[in-house]
Amino acid sequence: MQNGVGSILLLTAISISLAILAHAGRRAMVFGYSVNPVVLCILWLSMQTRSDRLENSKILSAISGMTYQFFLVQLFLWELSSWVLAQLERSGNIEKIGISFALCTLISYIVWRFYDKPIKKALFRWDRWRMQLFNAA
C-alpha cells in the first residue's frame, strides 16, 4: 500500500473513531467525520488508477457523451413519468424512481445518438475542411 492511501485510510479510521466517541450517547453519527476522508480516498485512487480497457470502452464513451442530455431531459421528465405510471397503474416511490431513471436514460441516449452526435460530427468535418482550405492558401 502506498503512503498516500495508507495515510488517507488512517485518517478515515481516526475520523470515524472520533465520531463514534464524540456521539456515543446519540444514535446518529455526524456525516462529515467519515465522508470527507472517504471522498478524498476515492479521488486519490481515481487519479492514480489508469485502465486502457476502461478508457477505450464504447459504453463509457456513450455514457459520458450523454450526461448533458441526461441533465436536460430530467428537467421536464416528471409529466411523462407520471403518465407512464398511470398507464401501468403503479404509484410507489421506488417505481417512480425506476421508471424516471429508465425513461431519462432512454430519451437522453436517443437525443445524444440521433441529434447531438451527428451535429458534432458535421461540425468536426466542417472545421477540418475549413482548416485545410485556409492553411492551403
Secondary structure, DSSP 8 states (H G I E B T S, - for coil): --HHHHHHHHHHHHHHHHHHHHTSSSS---HHHHHHHHHHHHHHHHHH---HHHHT-HHHHHHHHTHHHHHHHHTT-HHHHHHHHHHHT---HHHHHHHHHHHHHHHHHHHIIIIIHHHHHHHHHHHHHHHHHHHH-
